[in-house]
């Protein structure tokens, strides 16, 4: 996804590959080995993983994003997942003073590279408005769908 015009970026990659750190540095991104460490120095954290079980681990797990994200932060999960999990994440996030958005995407690899994704967003409207400039770095068709889970 094209986040180049959107400011500082840090990257956490669960599956370490030999070239991962080099690839990140070449793209002017800083790799980190722990999700809470990344979240602790971020205002907004985007996640996109394969399955609902991965979402649960990366966001809600003991070593997940919510373990490090500071109050006032926003977690944006772009995985196509389950509405009930998005609601669970939003509740857990609210308990930590954090906002959560579920924002699955459509448009595939080419849409991501060309910043032409369609993004359907559920969650708090104020958080959506705060993150909208970042969504605009990734997509062209961005729609607020309603409360947590509605993006799914």
N, C-alpha and C positions, 0 to 999 in steps of 0.2 A: 504494500500500500504506500502511496506517496505521501509521506509526512514531512518531506524536506522543508517546506515553508512554515512548518508549525512549531519551530523552536527546538529545545533540547529533547533528546530522546535517549532512553536507556532501554536495554533489552535483557529479558530473562528468557532463557531457553531451557526447558525441562530436559530434553534429550541432548546431551552434549555431543557435539561432533568436533572432530579435530580442527576443522576449518571455521567453526562457529565464531570464535573470538576474532580471528582475522577478518572474516566477512563483516562482522559488526563494525570493527574499527575502520575498515575500508569504506563503509557507508556512513562514517562519522557518528556511530552509535557506540555507547559504552556497554559492554556485556557485564552482567552480574550473575553470581551463582545462586543467589537466594531471593525468592520472591518478596519476603518481608523487607529485605534490604532495599530492593528497588522501590517498593511502595513507600518506604519511610522518607524518601527524598523526592516524592512525586506529589503533584496536586491531582492529577488524573492518571489512572492506570487502565489501559485497554488490554483485554484478553481475548484470544480466539484459539480454541482447542478443538479436539475431535468429537468428544462425546460428553453427555451430562456428567458421567463419573469423573471425567477430567476437569470439568468446570468446578465441580464440588471440591476436588483436591486443590486446584490452583487458587481458588478464591476462599473457600471456607476451611481448608485443611490447616493443621497445626503450623505448617510452613507456607501458608497461603498468603495472598495479597492482604486480606483483612487483618492479618496478624501484624502488619507493619504500617498500613495506611493511617495517616493522621486524621483526627477530626476535621471535618470540612472538605475532605478529599472526595473524589468521585471514582468509582469503579465502573467500567463500561465493558460488559461481556458481549462480544460479537459472535459467539458460537450459536448456531441453530440448536436449540436445546428444548427444555420443557418449561411451560409457563409456571408450573408449581415450583420449580427450582429457582426461577427468576424471582418469584415472590419470597421464597425462603432467604435468598441472598439479600434482597431489599430489606427484609426485617432484621437480619443479622447486621447488615451495614448500618441501619438506623440506630441499632443498639450501641454502636461505636461512634455515632455522630458523623457517619459517612453516607453519601448518597450512592445508589446503585441504579444503573440503567441496563436493560437488556436491549441489545441492538444488533440482531442478526443481519447479515448482508446477502445480497444477491448480485451477481455480475461476474463471478468467477475470477480466475487468475488475471485475465486480460483487463477486466474492469478494475481490479485492484491496482494493477500496475499503471493504468491510465487515469486513476482517480475518478472512475465513473460508476462506482458501486451504488446500488440502491440500498438504503439503510432504513429499517423499520425500528422505531425506538419506543420502549415502554419504560415507565418510571416517573420520577418527580419532574414536573415541568420546569422548575427553576434549574435543576441540574441539566436537563436537556438544553435549555437556553445557554447555560454556561459552557457546555461542551460543543454546541453547534459549530463554532468556527473550526474545531478540530475535525468534526464530521465532514465539513465542507472541503477539507484537504483530501478526503478519501472518496467522496461520492458526490453525485449530482442530484439524485432523487432521495431526499431525506425527509422522512415523515414521522411526526410524533403520533403514536397510536393510542396513548392513554397510560393508565397506571402500570405498575410493575407486572410483568408477564404479558402485557398486550403487544409487545414487540415480537413475541414468539408467534 
